[in-house]
Amino acid sequence: MIVEKQMKLACFSGALFVFCNRQRDKLKVLYWDKTGFCLWYKRLEKDKFKWPKRMTGEVITLTDRQWQWLLEGLDIEKMQGHKPLEYSTVF
């Protein structure tokens, strides 16, 4: 209900929908695997997830890499790789 009504997203899209509690020590992940809904739950015993603080809305999109960083305890807002370069010709 939250995904479709409040967030206005398609819950059958195959995307992961991740929810974090206020203490940032628990994650719930909901997704559809074409046979039913799956609910994944993780609780940290002695630490907190580095949940993004500067959210412009209720929804943010993460890359696979950012998702792994989040699970590993890294701050995805501070993690930046090299900026991509685009060239049209080679000299």
VEXTI-902574 format. One record per atom (N, C-alpha, C, O): atom name; residue number from 1; residue in three letters; x negated, y negated, z negated. Coordinates in nm, 4 decimals, decimal comma. Last residue first. Layout:
N
  lumlum  zati  vexfi      east     north        up
      CA   NUM    ALA         X         Y         Z
...
***
This chain:
91
  lumlum  zati  vexfi      east     north        up
       N    91    PHE   -4,2433   -1,3111    3,0679
      CA    91    PHE   -4,3456   -1,3937    3,1346
       C    91    PHE   -4,4694   -1,3171    3,1612
       O    91    PHE   -4,5650   -1,3715    3,2165
       N    90    VAL   -3,9233   -1,1910    3,1218
      CA    90    VAL   -4,0525   -1,1608    3,0627
       C    90    VAL   -4,1562   -1,2409    3,1382
       O    90    VAL   -4,1573   -1,2390    3,2613
       N    89    THR   -3,5977   -1,3290    3,0439
      CA    89    THR   -3,7050   -1,2909    3,1349
       C    89    THR   -3,8307   -1,2605    3,0551
       O    89    THR   -3,8438   -1,2979    2,9386
       N    88    SER   -3,4249   -1,3595    2,8335
      CA    88    SER   -3,3660   -1,3340    2,9648
       C    88    SER   -3,4712   -1,2927    3,0667
       O    88    SER   -3,4383   -1,2280    3,1661
       N    87    TYR   -3,4073   -1,2424    2,4984
      CA    87    TYR   -3,4827   -1,3022    2,6073
       C    87    TYR   -3,4132   -1,2708    2,7393
       O    87    TYR   -3,3499   -1,1662    2,7533
       N    86    GLU   -3,3337   -1,2689    2,1650
      CA    86    GLU   -3,2776   -1,2372    2,2956
       C    86    GLU   -3,3544   -1,3149    2,4016
       O    86    GLU   -3,3650   -1,4374    2,3953
       N    85    LEU   -3,3913   -1,1239    1,8471
      CA    85    LEU   -3,4320   -1,2166    1,9526
       C    85    LEU   -3,3702   -1,1727    2,0842
       O    85    LEU   -3,3564   -1,0533    2,1108
       N    84    PRO   -3,2619   -1,1085    1,5156
      CA    84    PRO   -3,2729   -1,0527    1,6517
       C    84    PRO   -3,3092   -1,1621    1,7522
       O    84    PRO   -3,2637   -1,2761    1,7426
       N    83    LYS   -3,4606   -1,1595    1,2296
      CA    83    LYS   -3,3539   -1,2104    1,3148
       C    83    LYS   -3,3710   -1,1521    1,4547
       O    83    LYS   -3,4825   -1,1469    1,5065
       N    82    HIS   -3,5329   -0,8878    1,0113
      CA    82    HIS   -3,5782   -0,9884    1,1070
       C    82    HIS   -3,4606   -1,0338    1,1915
       O    82    HIS   -3,3711   -0,9549    1,2216
       N    81    GLY   -3,2982   -0,8535    0,7373
      CA    81    GLY   -3,4043   -0,8069    0,8246
       C    81    GLY   -3,4514   -0,9215    0,9126
       O    81    GLY   -3,4148   -1,0371    0,8914
       N    80    GLN   -3,2151   -0,9107    0,4061
      CA    80    GLN   -3,2095   -0,9579    0,5438
       C    80    GLN   -3,3271   -0,9007    0,6203
       O    80    GLN   -3,4406   -0,9004    0,5727
       N    79    MET   -3,0517   -0,9093    0,1081
      CA    79    MET   -3,1247   -0,8229    0,2011
       C    79    MET   -3,1060   -0,8750    0,3426
       O    79    MET   -2,9937   -0,8822    0,3926
       N    78    LYS   -2,8794   -1,0632   -0,0350
      CA    78    LYS   -3,0187   -1,1059   -0,0288
       C    78    LYS   -3,1008   -1,0241    0,0712
       O    78    LYS   -3,2081   -1,0672    0,1135
       N    77    GLU   -2,6392   -0,9343   -0,0210
      CA    77    GLU   -2,6425   -1,0750    0,0187
       C    77    GLU   -2,7856   -1,1246    0,0350
       O    77    GLU   -2,8103   -1,2183    0,1108
       N    76    ILE   -2,6799   -0,6844   -0,1262
      CA    76    ILE   -2,6660   -0,6946    0,0197
       C    76    ILE   -2,6653   -0,8398    0,0672
       O    76    ILE   -2,6887   -0,8654    0,1853
       N    75    ASP   -2,8930   -0,5777   -0,3588
      CA    75    ASP   -2,8031   -0,6902   -0,3358
       C    75    ASP   -2,7939   -0,7146   -0,1856
       O    75    ASP   -2,8902   -0,7607   -0,1244
       N    74    LEU   -2,8961   -0,2272   -0,4352
      CA    74    LEU   -2,9586   -0,3468   -0,3785
       C    74    LEU   -2,8530   -0,4531   -0,3526
       O    74    LEU   -2,7368   -0,4213   -0,3274
       N    73    GLY   -2,7973    0,0154   -0,5162
      CA    73    GLY   -2,8149   -0,0881   -0,6167
       C    73    GLY   -2,8825   -0,2138   -0,5663
       O    73    GLY   -2,9222   -0,2988   -0,6460
       N    72    GLU   -2,7278    0,2068   -0,3368
      CA    72    GLU   -2,8603    0,2206   -0,3979
       C    72    GLU   -2,8895    0,1120   -0,5011
       O    72    GLU   -2,9938    0,1150   -0,5665
       N    71    LEU   -2,4848    0,1162   -0,2433
      CA    71    LEU   -2,4862    0,2371   -0,3257
       C    71    LEU   -2,6189    0,2564   -0,3974
       O    71    LEU   -2,6235    0,3149   -0,5057
       N    70    LEU   -2,5825   -0,1039   -0,0931
      CA    70    LEU   -2,4900   -0,1252   -0,2049
       C    70    LEU   -2,4910   -0,0045   -0,2987
       O    70    LEU   -2,4974   -0,0211   -0,4205
       N    69    TRP   -2,7329    0,0284    0,1033
      CA    69    TRP   -2,7978   -0,0638    0,0102
       C    69    TRP   -2,7118   -0,0840   -0,1137
       O    69    TRP   -2,7620   -0,0814   -0,2260
       N    68    GLN   -2,5289    0,1631    0,2381
      CA    68    GLN   -2,6323    0,2401    0,1684
       C    68    GLN   -2,7046    0,1530    0,0661
       O    68    GLN   -2,7342    0,1980   -0,0446
       N    67    TRP   -2,3945   -0,0634    0,3396
      CA    67    TRP   -2,3235    0,0313    0,2528
       C    67    TRP   -2,4245    0,1130    0,1720
       O    67    TRP   -2,4078    0,1304    0,0513
       N    66    GLN   -2,5887   -0,1684    0,5083
      CA    66    GLN   -2,5483   -0,2449    0,3903
       C    66    GLN   -2,4751   -0,1556    0,2901
       O    66    GLN   -2,4922   -0,1709    0,1691
       N    65    ARG   -2,5907    0,0383    0,7038
      CA    65    ARG   -2,7109    0,0075    0,6273
       C    65    ARG   -2,6768   -0,0682    0,4984
       O    65    ARG   -2,7294   -0,0362    0,3918
       N    64    ASP   -2,3425    0,0191    0,8163
      CA    64    ASP   -2,3802    0,1434    0,7477
       C    64    ASP   -2,4996    0,1192    0,6563
       O    64    ASP   -2,5074    0,1730    0,5458
       N    63    THR   -2,2195   -0,3125    0,7351
      CA    63    THR   -2,2804   -0,2161    0,8255
       C    63    THR   -2,3088   -0,0885    0,7461
       O    63    THR   -2,3001   -0,0880    0,6233
       N    62    LEU   -1,9058   -0,4335    0,6167
      CA    62    LEU   -2,0444   -0,3950    0,5936
       C    62    LEU   -2,0927   -0,3036    0,7052
       O    62    LEU   -2,0152   -0,2268    0,7623
       N    61    THR   -1,6853   -0,6972    0,5838
      CA    61    THR   -1,7249   -0,5841    0,6663
       C    61    THR   -1,8728   -0,5585    0,6447
       O    61    THR   -1,9549   -0,6498    0,6532
       N    60    ILE   -1,4469   -0,7879    0,3361
      CA    60    ILE   -1,5757   -0,8097    0,4009
       C    60    ILE   -1,6071   -0,6825    0,4804
       O    60    ILE   -1,5600   -0,5738    0,4467
       N    59    VAL   -1,1551   -0,9348    0,2106
      CA    59    VAL   -1,2123   -0,8323    0,2970
       C    59    VAL   -1,3486   -0,8766    0,3479
       O    59    VAL   -1,3645   -0,9886    0,3966
       N    58    GLU   -1,0531   -1,1454    0,0758
      CA    58    GLU   -1,0490   -1,0170    0,0071
       C    58    GLU   -1,1228   -0,9088    0,0841
       O    58    GLU   -1,1504   -0,8020    0,0294
       N    57    GLY   -1,2829   -1,4129    0,1427
      CA    57    GLY   -1,1485   -1,3570    0,1344
       C    57    GLY   -1,1546   -1,2259    0,0596
       O    57    GLY   -1,2509   -1,1989   -0,0121
       N    56    THR   -1,5416   -1,4839    0,1062
      CA    56    THR   -1,4506   -1,5871    0,1542
       C    56    THR   -1,3060   -1,5406    0,1477
       O    56    THR   -1,2151   -1,6236    0,1474
       N    55    MET   -1,7531   -1,4057   -0,1566
      CA    55    MET   -1,6543   -1,3529   -0,0636
       C    55    MET   -1,5574   -1,4634   -0,0242
       O    55    MET   -1,4982   -1,5287   -0,1101
       N    54    ARG   -2,0064   -1,4031   -0,3055
      CA    54    ARG   -1,9600   -1,5115   -0,2191
       C    54    ARG   -1,8621   -1,4598   -0,1140
       O    54    ARG   -1,8884   -1,4705    0,0058
       N    53    LYS   -2,0755   -1,1649   -0,4274
      CA    53    LYS   -2,0057   -1,2663   -0,5059
       C    53    LYS   -1,9441   -1,3738   -0,4190
       O    53    LYS   -1,8406   -1,4303   -0,4543
       N    52    PRO   -2,0898   -0,8134   -0,3736
      CA    52    PRO   -2,1015   -0,9496   -0,3180
       C    52    PRO   -2,0171   -1,0495   -0,3970
       O    52    PRO   -1,9015   -1,0222   -0,4295
       N    51    TRP   -2,2236   -0,6151   -0,6348
      CA    51    TRP   -2,1076   -0,6469   -0,5528
       C    51    TRP   -2,1190   -0,7896   -0,5007
       O    51    TRP   -2,1549   -0,8792   -0,5771
       N    50    LYS   -2,4264   -0,4170   -0,7234
      CA    50    LYS   -2,4520   -0,5558   -0,6832
       C    50    LYS   -2,3429   -0,5968   -0,5848
       O    50    LYS   -2,3683   -0,6112   -0,4652
       N    49    PHE   -2,3042   -0,2199   -0,9891
      CA    49    PHE   -2,3190   -0,2393   -0,8459
       C    49    PHE   -2,3430   -0,3869   -0,8196
       O    49    PHE   -2,2855   -0,4724   -0,8871
       N    48    LYS   -2,4945   -0,1604   -1,2863
      CA    48    LYS   -2,3807   -0,2218   -1,2177
       C    48    LYS   -2,4098   -0,2266   -1,0685
       O    48    LYS   -2,5252   -0,2361   -1,0268
       N    47    ASP   -2,5733    0,1061   -1,5214
      CA    47    ASP   -2,6062   -0,0073   -1,4353
       C    47    ASP   -2,4797   -0,0624   -1,3734
       O    47    ASP   -2,3697   -0,0166   -1,4044
       N    46    LYS   -2,5334    0,3515   -1,6428
      CA    46    LYS   -2,6123    0,2504   -1,7126
       C    46    LYS   -2,6419    0,1276   -1,6292
       O    46    LYS   -2,7308    0,0505   -1,6655
       N    45    GLU   -2,3499    0,5088   -1,4935
      CA    45    GLU   -2,3613    0,5265   -1,6379
       C    45    GLU   -2,4296    0,4092   -1,7068
       O    45    GLU   -2,3899    0,3705   -1,8167
       N    44    LEU   -2,1124    0,4387   -1,2471
      CA    44    LEU   -2,2513    0,4279   -1,2904
       C    44    LEU   -2,2569    0,4345   -1,4421
       O    44    LEU   -2,1761    0,3717   -1,5105
       N    43    ARG   -1,8923    0,6364   -1,0685
      CA    43    ARG   -1,9101    0,5574   -1,1905
       C    43    ARG   -2,0573    0,5583   -1,2272
       O    43    ARG   -2,1196    0,6640   -1,2372
       N    42    LYS   -1,6981    0,6759   -0,7817
      CA    42    LYS   -1,8323    0,6790   -0,8392
       C    42    LYS   -1,8368    0,5859   -0,9593
       O    42    LYS   -1,7912    0,4718   -0,9531
       N    41    TYR   -1,4817    0,8566   -0,5769
      CA    41    TYR   -1,4960    0,7753   -0,6972
       C    41    TYR   -1,6388    0,7877   -0,7482
       O    41    TYR   -1,6934    0,8978   -0,7565
       N    40    TRP   -1,2759    0,8816   -0,2981
      CA    40    TRP   -1,4086    0,9050   -0,3514
       C    40    TRP   -1,4282    0,8087   -0,4667
       O    40    TRP   -1,3946    0,6908   -0,4552
       N    39    LEU   -1,0142    1,0271   -0,1440
      CA    39    LEU   -1,0475    0,9281   -0,2452
       C    39    LEU   -1,1787    0,9692   -0,3077
       O    39    LEU   -1,1912    1,0783   -0,3633
       N    38    CYS   -0,8572    1,0644    0,1662
      CA    38    CYS   -0,9643    1,1070    0,0759
       C    38    CYS   -0,9922    0,9925   -0,0198
       O    38    CYS   -0,9934    0,8758    0,0192
       N    37    PHE   -0,5578    1,1638    0,3259
      CA    37    PHE   -0,6378    1,0602    0,2617
       C    37    PHE   -0,7397    1,1239    0,1694
       O    37    PHE   -0,7122    1,2239    0,1032
       N    36    GLY   -0,5692    1,3913    0,6087
      CA    36    GLY   -0,5138    1,3380    0,4848
       C    36    GLY   -0,6038    1,2290    0,4303
       O    36    GLY   -0,7127    1,2048    0,4823
       N    35    THR   -0,6730    1,4438    0,8472
      CA    35    THR   -0,5917    1,5504    0,7879
       C    35    THR   -0,5261    1,5047    0,6585
       O    35    THR   -0,4378    1,5721    0,6055
       N    34    LYS   -0,8129    1,2212    0,9201
      CA    34    LYS   -0,7268    1,2819    1,0219
       C    34    LYS   -0,6490    1,4035    0,9720
       O    34    LYS   -0,5683    1,4601    1,0458
       N    33    ASP   -0,9149    1,0955    0,6959
      CA    33    ASP   -1,0035    1,1820    0,7748
       C    33    ASP   -0,9282    1,2650    0,8792
       O    33    ASP   -0,9775    1,3696    0,9215
       N    32    TRP   -0,9090    0,7779    0,5602
      CA    32    TRP   -0,8259    0,8784    0,6269
       C    32    TRP   -0,9189    0,9629    0,7127
       O    32    TRP   -0,9941    0,9089    0,7938
       N    31    TYR   -1,0264    0,6604    0,2391
      CA    31    TYR   -1,0329    0,6702    0,3849
       C    31    TYR   -0,9449    0,7844    0,4334
       O    31    TYR   -0,9109    0,8754    0,3577
       N    30    LEU   -1,1452    0,4735   -0,0337
      CA    30    LEU   -1,0305    0,5396    0,0285
       C    30    LEU   -1,0534    0,5446    0,1790
       O    30    LEU   -1,0948    0,4457    0,2395
       N    29    VAL   -1,3337    0,4621   -0,3183
      CA    29    VAL   -1,3401    0,4533   -0,1736
       C    29    VAL   -1,2257    0,5368   -0,1168
       O    29    VAL   -1,2117    0,6551   -0,1480
       N    28    LYS   -1,4144    0,2842   -0,6030
      CA    28    LYS   -1,3197    0,3781   -0,5441
       C    28    LYS   -1,3228    0,3534   -0,3947
       O    28    LYS   -1,3155    0,2393   -0,3492
       N    27    LEU   -1,6686    0,2392   -0,8440
      CA    27    LEU   -1,6211    0,2190   -0,7073
       C    27    LEU   -1,5171    0,3246   -0,6745
       O    27    LEU   -1,5304    0,4406   -0,7136
       N    26    LYS   -1,7844    0,0788   -1,1397
      CA    26    LYS   -1,7044    0,1845   -1,0769
       C    26    LYS   -1,6632    0,1433   -0,9354
       O    26    LYS   -1,6279    0,0280   -0,9106
       N    25    ASP   -1,9045   -0,1374   -1,2446
      CA    25    ASP   -1,9717   -0,0099   -1,2675
       C    25    ASP   -1,8959    0,1078   -1,2068
       O    25    ASP   -1,9377    0,2228   -1,2205
       N    24    ARG   -1,7946   -0,3938   -1,2495
      CA    24    ARG   -1,8818   -0,3557   -1,1382
       C    24    ARG   -1,9616   -0,2287   -1,1663
       O    24    ARG   -2,0737   -0,2138   -1,1175
       N    23    GLN   -1,5978   -0,4836   -1,4100
      CA    23    GLN   -1,7272   -0,4611   -1,4747
       C    23    GLN   -1,8347   -0,4213   -1,3731
       O    23    GLN   -1,9529   -0,4158   -1,4071
       N    22    ARG   -1,3816   -0,4841   -1,2319
      CA    22    ARG   -1,4372   -0,6119   -1,2796
       C    22    ARG   -1,5744   -0,5952   -1,3444
       O    22    ARG   -1,6585   -0,6845   -1,3341
       N    21    ASN   -1,4338   -0,2334   -0,9691
      CA    21    ASN   -1,3689   -0,2883   -1,0883
       C    21    ASN   -1,4404   -0,4154   -1,1359
       O    21    ASN   -1,5474   -0,4494   -1,0854
       N    20    CYS   -1,3909   -0,2241   -0,6161
      CA    20    CYS   -1,4810   -0,2261   -0,7307
       C    20    CYS   -1,4078   -0,2861   -0,8502
       O    20    CYS   -1,3287   -0,3791   -0,8345
       N    19    PHE   -1,3167   -0,0404   -0,3262
      CA    19    PHE   -1,2670   -0,1251   -0,4345
       C    19    PHE   -1,3609   -0,1116   -0,5532
       O    19    PHE   -1,4049   -0,0017   -0,5869
       N    18    VAL   -1,3181    0,0029    0,0189
      CA    18    VAL   -1,3931    0,0148   -0,1057
       C    18    VAL   -1,3417   -0,0874   -0,2056
       O    18    VAL   -1,3254   -0,2052   -0,1738
       N    17    PHE   -1,2350    0,1946    0,2781
      CA    17    PHE   -1,1810    0,0832    0,2005
       C    17    PHE   -1,2353    0,0984    0,0590
       O    17    PHE   -1,2030    0,1940   -0,0116
       N    16    LEU   -1,3715    0,2843    0,5851
      CA    16    LEU   -1,3758    0,3025    0,4401
       C    16    LEU   -1,3209    0,1767    0,3750
       O    16    LEU   -1,3569    0,0653    0,4131
       N    15    ALA   -1,1797    0,3670    0,8810
      CA    15    ALA   -1,2689    0,2798    0,8026
       C    15    ALA   -1,2666    0,3205    0,6554
       O    15    ALA   -1,1717    0,3831    0,6082
       N    14    GLY   -0,9874    0,5022    1,0112
      CA    14    GLY   -1,1126    0,5742    0,9893
       C    14    GLY   -1,2133    0,4911    0,9106
       O    14    GLY   -1,3211    0,5401    0,8771
       N    13    SER   -0,7365    0,3888    1,0357
      CA    13    SER   -0,8391    0,3511    1,1329
       C    13    SER   -0,9683    0,4320    1,1211
       O    13    SER   -1,0503    0,4300    1,2129
       N    12    PHE   -0,5192    0,3999    0,8715
      CA    12    PHE   -0,5488    0,5200    0,9491
       C    12    PHE   -0,6614    0,4971    1,0504
       O    12    PHE   -0,6796    0,5780    1,1414
       N    11    CYS   -0,4730    0,1505    0,7633
      CA    11    CYS   -0,5367    0,2498    0,6767
       C    11    CYS   -0,5724    0,3786    0,7503
       O    11    CYS   -0,6487    0,4595    0,6975
       N    10    ALA   -0,5219   -0,1530    0,8956
      CA    10    ALA   -0,4698   -0,0209    0,9323
       C    10    ALA   -0,5424    0,0865    0,8519
       O    10    ALA   -0,6616    0,1096    0,8723
       N     9    LEU   -0,4473   -0,4375    0,6886
      CA     9    LEU   -0,5388   -0,3555    0,7667
       C     9    LEU   -0,4754   -0,2199    0,7935
       O     9    LEU   -0,3852   -0,1776    0,7212
       N     8    LYS   -0,3531   -0,6287    0,4994
      CA     8    LYS   -0,3060   -0,6288    0,6382
       C     8    LYS   -0,4032   -0,5566    0,7312
       O     8    LYS   -0,4374   -0,6069    0,8383
       N     7    MET   -0,3861   -0,6430    0,2323
      CA     7    MET   -0,5036   -0,6727    0,3135
       C     7    MET   -0,4699   -0,6783    0,4627
       O     7    MET   -0,5496   -0,7272    0,5428
       N     6    GLN   -0,1189   -0,5872    0,1486
      CA     6    GLN   -0,1916   -0,7034    0,0974
       C     6    GLN   -0,3083   -0,7427    0,1877
       O     6    GLN   -0,3279   -0,8607    0,2166
       N     5    LYS   -0,0335   -0,3635    0,3133
      CA     5    LYS    0,0529   -0,4784    0,2798
       C     5    LYS   -0,0260   -0,6031    0,2401
       O     5    LYS   -0,0018   -0,7118    0,2925
       N     4    GLU   -0,2526   -0,1801    0,3561
      CA     4    GLU   -0,1615   -0,2233    0,4629
       C     4    GLU   -0,0864   -0,3515    0,4307
       O     4    GLU   -0,0777   -0,4400    0,5158
       N     3    VAL   -0,3940   -0,1661    0,1093
      CA     3    VAL   -0,4641   -0,1809    0,2370
       C     3    VAL   -0,3709   -0,2366    0,3441
       O     3    VAL   -0,4071   -0,3304    0,4151
       N     2    ILE   -0,1912   -0,1289   -0,0820
      CA     2    ILE   -0,2773   -0,2469   -0,0892
       C     2    ILE   -0,3436   -0,2725    0,0458
       O     2    ILE   -0,3493   -0,3865    0,0918
       N     1    MET   -0,0818    0,1191    0,0000
      CA     1    MET    0,0000    0,0000    0,0000
       C     1    MET   -0,0865   -0,1258    0,0000
       O     1    MET   -0,0582   -0,2198    0,0743
***
